[in-house]
């Protein structure tokens, strides 16, 4: 086993102390990841991160004192939580092997009470052995199924709706929607999914009305039924319509539904669905971008608008004069230039918890008293961050070589002119359906604080700009997707933002792939390249990693990567073309991009006579959960950039 971190570089330079101080300030765990008020407003529940795990705490709102906690074992993470009545929270527990990978649910649910020092109680799941909390499953528990939260059922304080999958079919088979009694743990079936890998949507009375999912062909099918026991009716079949239709919610009186629909060209829309004819009418559609986040009325649960991320976030409403729309507009007016997100509300609607954030503000929580029309600061995610000292992110728009319009962000270090700066081209991961958005990004702020301009581009294949834009990236690894990144880099040079001799390309996951491909395809463009938890041998993706382990994953690889992969599409085969210095890092337990990918790239570079700086972190996966590892990683990365982009690089004003 390697030590805490090992480097293949024989003489790793000593890190400047100012790098350590900078990293320690900007790379820290937030106080809270997410927070929600109890229905009566007396307590809060929050997820927190500590020692590589994500736990759940319940505390009193008035003095923020904690009354109960839930924490699992190594690599365990609370992946979601829901207040189900005034005193109880249901939480789903999962595991994740890396900070860049969303936690995967264990298929078990816990109840945590607001009672003083209450012990967590496992109410559904497959593990019967005693866990770290010291509880055991009830005798009537099902040990052969995975159980996932489907809906907390606002209308029922005693029960929730869960989605149940058997061991044999998890992730590929047909699930059932079941009512789970929180006291006894007993379940009763209320619906059987008509489609594999199904999700369910209930109306405001708690009745399952929609089911949607996809089989091994990855084609989404959506169904509707009028009531419990009624036959399922097909709303949309992607394989026939070339559209995806996903339920959002119901009108307050359940008379109609709302769905998000994709289109063959252009961005998605929010549609009103007539429940008799199943015909759709567009309610909201932006000219450039998909709905980024749907807004729900805190009192009725009905959708009333959406946020669109066209550069910066903009809010649009079904009816701008409706009560929830007026409240939202009032809050946005109180915090100009900030994103205002309603996180939770009390049952009587008198008090709300609002999150205020921006590209320079990680997020502040405000208590909003509706009767007094007053918002008071309650807590901050990262109170040690001063927004006034962070660097602003500016939306950009460029045209690729084939005429496709691309969007992204340029971050210029605070206090510096956007002229001839050393630059980091930061490529996002995914790649498909993922995008860079406007908001606080600790990695971007860290690079800017060190004096580097940061360029981010949403290349074709990125999400948020419609289905056709995503499809434009299909089988374009190393080709048109890579050209988009190159075109954005050349734009930054031609516009005068970047010093053409001091540009490094960097990214994680797919971004690591793009960084090394950029260095191979454009050796004169980049002074250095850095890849983190990347994939560098595309052929290896078909027999290693977790994507190919399911039939749906195999379909994805064939359709979006392609089976006829040439050597010119894998950086590992192009190592001799890479002349720039290279930095590589990976997690020893990465399932998404196994460390063999990084080691193969390192060996290829070594064989070409240009060994990289290489660090492998044990106990880490697709990204680094342990704070000490994240800090070590960024110290090494910044030192690498400093060495190869020039010690004379200007520093941002701090």
N, C-alpha and C positions, 0 to 999 in steps of 0.2 A: 504494500500500500504506500502511495506517495505521502509526503508530509502535508501540512495544511495547505500549502501551495508549492508547486515546484516549477522551475523554469528551465527550459532547454538551453537558454542563453548562458554561456560559460561565465561571463562577467556582467552580471546584472548591475547597472549603475545605481548608486545610492540615491534614494528619492529625495528631492528637495523638501525641506520641512514645510514650506509654504503650500506645497501640494497637499501634504497631509492635513493641514489645518483647513484648507478649502474643502477637501473631500469630507472631512469629519463634520463640517457645518452643513453641507448640502445633501450628503448621502446619509440620511437618518430615517428610522422608522417613524411614520406619522403617529401622533398620539391616538387617533382613531382612524380606521379605514372607512367605516360606515356607522351611522348612528340613526336610531329611530325612537320616537316617543311612544310610551304606552298609550292605549286608548283614553285613559283618564288623565294623562299628562303628568302623573306623579313620578314615573320612573323613565329611564332611558335604557336602551340596549345598544351595545356597540361592539364591533369587532376590533381587535387589537393584535398586533404582531409582536412576538417575542421569541428569541432564540430559534428562528426559522419556523415557528408555528403560528397559526392564526387562531386565537381564542375568542370567546364571547364573554362579555361582562354585563351585568345589570347593576345600575346605580340609581341613586335618588337625584332627581333633577335639581332640587333646591341647593344642595351642597356638593353634588357630584361624588358623594361617598358610595363605595361599591358594596353591594349586598350579596352577590353570588357570581360564580364564574364557571365556565366550561372550557376545558382545554384537553385535547387529545394527546396522543403520543407523538413520536418523531415523525416529521413530514405530514402531520395531520393539520387540516385547515377547516375552520368553519366556512363553508362555501355559500351559505345563505341563512337568513333568519327572518322570522315573522312574528310579530305580536299577534296572539290569537284571542286574548282577553286582557283585562286590566293587569293581571299578575303573572301571565305565562308567555314565554317565548318558545317557539319551535325552531330548532336549528338543524340544518343538514351538515353532516360531517363528510369531508373528503380528503384526498391526498393530492399532493402536487410535487413533482420532481423538477422544480425550477420556477423562478419568479416570473418568467415569460409565459408559463403554461398555466392556463386556468385550472383550478382544483377540480379533480374528478370525484364526484360523489361516491362515497362508500355504498350508498343505497341504504342508509340508516338515518333515523330522525331522533332527536333528543328534545326533551322538555326541560327548560330552565325556569325556575320560579323566582319572583321578586321577594319571596320570603327570606328573612335574614339567614345567611349561611345555608341556604337550601342546596341539596345535592342534585346534580343533573340526573335525569331519568331517561333511559333508553326506551322509546316506545315502539320503534319499528326498525327492523334490520335483521341481518343475517348472523351477526356475531353473538354467540351465546356465552362465550368465555368472559370472565371478569376483566374489565378494562381499567384504564388508569384512574377513572373516577370511582371505581369500586362498586359499580352497579352491575346487576345481571338482568338479562331479558326475562320478561314475564313468561310463565309456563305456556301461555296460549300464543306466544309469538311464533311467526312463520320463519323458519331457518332456511328456507329454500328460495327466497325471493329478495330482490332489491326493491326498496321502497323510496320514492322520491316525492318531494312536495309538488303538488299540482296547483293548489289554491288554498289560502288560509281561511276561506269562507267567512267573510265579514258578517254574515247573518247568523252564524252559529258559534257560540262561545265554547262549546264542548268538543267540537269535531273539526277536522280538516279534510280536504280532498287530497288523496295521494295517487301517484301513478306507480303501478306494481309491475315488475318484470321478473320472470323466472331466471334462475342461473343459466339455464340452457340457451335462452334467447336474448339475454341482455344486449342492448345496442343494435340488435338485428331483428328481433321478433315483435310480436303483438303484445301490447300492454293492456292493463285494465285500469279504469278509474274507480277508486274505492273510497268510501267514507271511513275515516279512522277515528275511533272514539279515544279521546285523550286520557280518559280515566281508566278504562279497561284495556285499551290497546287492541280491541277487536275491530275487525274490518268487515265491510259489506260492499259488494260490487254494485256500482251504479251505472257503469258503462263499459263496453268492450270496444277497443279501438278497431276501426275498419282498415287501418293502414299501419305498417311497421314503424318503429321508432317514433311513436306518436306523442304529441303534446295535446293538452286539453284546455279548453276555455269554458268557464261557467258564466251564467248570467248573474244578475244582482240578487237572485233568490237562491243561488248556489246550485242550480241545475246545469249539468254538463250539456253544452249545446254545440260545441265545435270540437273536432279532432283533426289534426293534420300531422303529416310525417312523410317519410320517404323510405323506400326499400333499398336494396343493393344497387339499384340503378341511379340513386340520388335524385330522382324526380319527385318533386313535392306534390302531394295530393291533399286537398282540403275538403272536409265533410261537415255537414250541418244536420241537426235533428231538432224537431219542434219541442220534444219533451222526453222525459225518461221513458225508455222502452220503445220509442218511435224509431222507425227505420232511418238509417243514415242516408242523406242525399249528397251527391257529389257537387261541390261548389266549383272546384277547379282541379284540373289535371295538367301539371306542367308539361308532361310529355305530349299533350295534344294542343295546348294553348300557347306554349312557349312563354308562359307567365307563372309567377309565384304569387299566391294569394295567402296572406297570413292574418288570422283574426287579431284584432286589437282589443275590442271591448264592445259593450252595449250602451245604447242610450239609457238614460236614467230609468225609463219606464219599460225597458226591454223590448220596445216596439221595433227597433232596428239595431243593426250591428255596424261596426266599423272595421275595415280591413286595410292592410297595406298591400298594394298591388304593384308588381313590377310591370314594365312595358318593353316591347322589343327594341325600342329606341327611346333614349331619354331617361330621366330619373323616375323613381317610384312615386306613387301617389297614395294619399289616404282617401279611401272610398267609403261611401255609405252603401250598405248592403240591404236591399229589400228582402225581408225574411220570407215573403210569400213567393216571389218570382226568382229570388237569388240573383237579381240584376244589380250591377254596381253603378254608382254615380260618383264621379270625382268630387271630393270636397276640398282638398288641398293638394296642390302640386307646384313645386318650384321649377323654374326654368333650367336650373343647373344641377341641383343636388337632391338626394333622397331625404326623407324625414330622418333627422338624427335622433330625436327623442320625442316621444308622444307625451302630452300633458294630460293628466287626469284630474277631474274634479275631486278634491279631498272629501267632500261630503257624500257624493253619490257614487263615485268610482267611475263615472262616465268620461270618456275622452272629450276634450274640448279644444285641443290645438296641438301644435307641434313646434319643435325647434329645428331650424334648418341651418346646417353648418356650411354656408357658402363663404369661405374665408373666415369670417367671424360669425358667431351664432346670431340668428334672427328668429324671433317668435312670431308665429301666425296662428290665428284662431278661427274656429268654425263660425263663431259669432263674437265679434270684438266687444260687444256690449253685454255679454253674459256675465253673471256675477263672478265666476272663477277667472274669466279673462280680465275683468276690471281689477281684481286682486293682483293677478300676475303683472299687469301693466303698472300698477301702483308700486309693487316691489321693485320692478326693474327701473322705474323712475327714481326710486330712493337710492339705488346703487348703480349709477350710470357707468357704463363701460365694463360692467361685471356680468357674469352669468349668475342667474338667480334660479335655484332649483328647490322646489318644495319637496322635502324628504318625507315628512309625515305630519299628521294632524291628529288632534284629539277627536273623540267620537262626536262631541258637541260642536266641533269646528271652531272653538274659541281660541285655541292656541295651536301654532304651527311651528315646525322646525324647518328653517330655511338655510340652504347652503349657498354662500356667496363666494365666487371664485373667478379667476381670470388667468391670462397667460403669465401673470406675475404673482398671483396669489394662489397658494395651494388649496385654500378653502377655509372660510370662517363659518361657524354655525351661529345663527341668530334665532332667538325666540321671538316669534311674531304674535303679538296680542291683537287680534282682529278688532275687538271692541274699542280698544284705545288707538288702533291703527299705529302701533309702535313696535319697532324691532330692536331688541337688545342683544348685544354680543354675549354668547354663552360659552363658546369654546372655539379653539382653532386647531386645525389638523397639524400644522407645523408652526407653532408660535414663535420659534426662533428665526423664521424667515421674514425679512422686511421687504414687502412688495416694492417699495420705492427704490430698492437697491437691486432688483432683478431686471433682466434685459427684456425688452418688448419683442414680441414675435409679429412679423408683418406678413399678411397674405400676399402671395405672388401668383401671377398667371403668365404662362409661357406657351409657345407653340412648338410642338415637336417637328422633326424633319419631314414627317408625312402629313403635317397639317393638323394633327390631333391636339386639342387644347388640354393643357395640363395645369393643375393647381398645386400649390404647396406653401411653404413658409420660409422666410428668411429672418434669422435672429442675428442682430448686430449687437456686440457687447455694449453695455450701458456706458455712455460718455464718449464713445468713439464714432468717428464718421464712417459711413459705409463706403469706403474707398480703399482699394488695394489691401484688404485684410487677409491674414491667413485664414483658411476656411476648412471646415469639416463638412463633407457631404455625408449626411446621416440618412441611411436608407432603412425604411421600416421593414419589419418582418411580415410574415403571412405566407405568401404575398397576396392571395386572392381574398377580396372582400374586406381587407384591412386597410386603414388609411391613417395618415397623420391628421390630427384635428387641433383646433385652437383651444388652448388650455395650458395649465401649468405642467411643465415637463422638467423634472429634476435633472435628467441627463443633459438636456439642452442648456439649462441654466448653468450647469457645471462647466460645460465646454465654453460657454460665453464668458463666464467669470474668469476663465483662464486666458481670455483674449481672443478667442476664435469666433469668427462668424460661423453660423450653422445654417446649412441649406438642406431643406427637406422637400422632396417632390413626391406627389402621388402619381406614380407611373401607371400606365395602363395595367389593368388587373386589380387595382386598388378598389376598395369599396366606397360607397357614398355618392357615386355619380351615375347610377343606373346600371342595369344588367348588361347592356351592350358594352359599357366601359370595362366591366369585369371580364366579360368574354373576350375582349380584345387582347387580354394577356394570356389566353389559353395557348399552351405550347410555345410560348415566346420567352422561356427562360434563356438568358444569354443572348437574346435577339432584340426584338422591339422593346421589351421591358427594360433591357439594359441600355438600349439606345436612348430611351427617355431620360435616364439618369445622366448619361453623357451629355445630352442636349441641355439639360438643366445646368450642369456644371459649366458648359461653354457659355450659356446665357449669363451666368454670374461673372464670368471673366469679361465678356463683351460689354456688360453693363457697368463694369468698373468696380464691382463689389469685392472681388477676390483678386489676390496676388496670384498670377498664373503659375508662379514657381513654388507656391506654398499652399497646396491643396491636398488634403488626405481624404480618402473615402473609407467609410466605416459603417458597420451595421451588425445586427444580431439576427440569428436564425436565417431567414431568406436574405436579410440585409448583409449577413456575413458572406453568403454566396455572391451577392451583387458586388460587394467590396472587392473580392478576389477576382471576379470576372472583369470588373472595371480596370483593375491593375493589369490584367492579362491583355484585354482588348485595346486599352488606351495607355500604354506604358509611358507616353510622354505627357499625359494629362495629370497624373497623380504622383505626388512626392512620396506617399506612403499609403499603406492599406491596413485596415484592422478588421478582423472577423471574430465574432463572438458566437459560440454555440451554433456554428453555421453548418450548412451542407455544401460539400465541395465535390462530391462524386454522385451525380444524379442516378447512375445505375444502381448504386448501393441502396437508394431509397426503396427499391422494389423488393429487397430481401432483408433489410435491417431497419429498425425503428418501429414505431407503433402504428404508423399510417397503414402499412400493408397488411396488418394483422386482421382486418375486417374486410368483408367483400365490398362494402361501400368505400373503404379506403383504397382498395385495388381499382375500383371504378374511377375514383378521383385521380389517381396517378395516371391511368391510361388516358383520361380525357383532358387533363390539365397539364400534365407533364409530357405525355406521349411515349409510346413504346420504342419508336425509332430515334433513340437519343444518340447523336453523334458525339465524338470525342471533343469537338470544338465547343460543346455546351457545358463541360465540366472543368472548373478551375484546376482540379488535380491533374488533368491531362495537358494543361497549358502552363505548367509551372516554369518552363524554360522561357516563356515570354514575359514573365513577371520580373522586372528589374528593380522595382521599388522595395524598400524595407517592409516587412510584414510582421504584424502582431496577431497572435492567435490565442484564444482562450476557450475552455470548454468545461462542462460539468461531467464528472466521472460517471454519474448515474443518469445521464440524459437519455430519455427514451425517444424523444421526438427527433433529435439530431444526435445520434450516438457518438461518443467521443472518438470512435474509429474514423469518423468523417474528418475530424480535426487532425488526428494523428496521420491519416493518409495524406492530407494536404501538407503537413509539416515534413513528412518523409519525401514527398515529391519536390518541395522547395530545397530540402537539404541535398537531394540528388542533383539538383540543378545548380548547386554551389551557392545557394542563398538561404541558409537556414533561418527560420523565423524566430522571433521571441515567442515562447510557448509556455502557457500556464494551464494546468489541469487542476480543478478543484474537487477534492473528494467530498462525499456527502452532499453533492449538489447536482442538479439536473439541468433543465432548460432555462438557465438563468440562476441567480444566486440569492437564496433566501437569507442565509446567515449574514448578519450585518458586517462581521469582521471580514468575510470573503468579498462582499460588495465593495467595501472600502479598499481592500487590498487590490482588487481588480481595477478600480478607477484610479488609484495612485499609479499603478503600472501603466495604464492606458494614457494618462495625462503626461507622464514622463516620456513615453514613446512619442507622442505628438510633439512635445517640446524639443526633443532631440532632432526630429526630422523636419519640423516646420520652422526651426530657427529660434535660438535663444533670444534673439532681438525682438521676438514677437511682442507687440504692445499688450499691456494688461488693462483689463476693464477697470473703470473707476469703482473703488470699494471703500 
